[in-house]
């Protein structure tokens, strides 16, 4: 959901949700559904009305209050479609707040279907019972991303060259940067290293596939974030 959720306040769903409830789930007015919007917690609601293009809900009971989530982003060099889908699904399950595909010299793809990735993230959030869906931004070039990097956010660069300290729990606004299958070029490594917000981290002695590095790195950075307890 996008709009606010509150007891007794009608909430409008999207055309896609109307289609899903009417034609896939064969639901009708009065049936119960569970709603969340990433801000107002999890609500048990009734379907107030549903048609081919429109659905309205009547929120009834707050089931779970909105819990604070870790403020960690994933920046990953865009991979081929199935691997990018996997990374988005797993990063959502692991709790990232934002996903930033990045274009590098050895990136294997140059565009994504953002709607499809958002659908994957929504499904992953529902499946792991998260009450928020990470924002997914359009791909950007590595230089553009580094030039606009926010001053208050640490950027942990996953570096496979075996001389970086081990990745560990991140505190505060943070992000993980994972390179392409072919790795960053020397020039990119130099540009990343020159950025004052960057810390290089190791994910162990083995060279991991990029998608594995994203999952392993996030698991280490987000392992037991106290804000989730
Ligand atoms: N450049 C490497 C090569 O081709 O020999 C491999 C790149 S690796 C498949 C893809 C990305 O995963 C790397 O750019 C890095 O960000 C991350 N990665 C893989 N293994 C890692 C490790 N042991 N520690 C930290 N990062 C790792």
Boltz pocket constraint, residues with backbone or C-beta under 6 A from the ligand:
constraints:
  - pocket:
      binder: B
      contacts: [[A, 157], [A, 158], [A, 159], [A, 160], [A, 161], [A, 177], [A, 178], [A, 179], [A, 180], [A, 181], [A, 182], [A, 183], [A, 184], [A, 201], [A, 202], [A, 203], [A, 204], [A, 205], [A, 206], [A, 207], [A, 208], [A, 209], [A, 210], [A, 213]]
      max_distance: 6.0
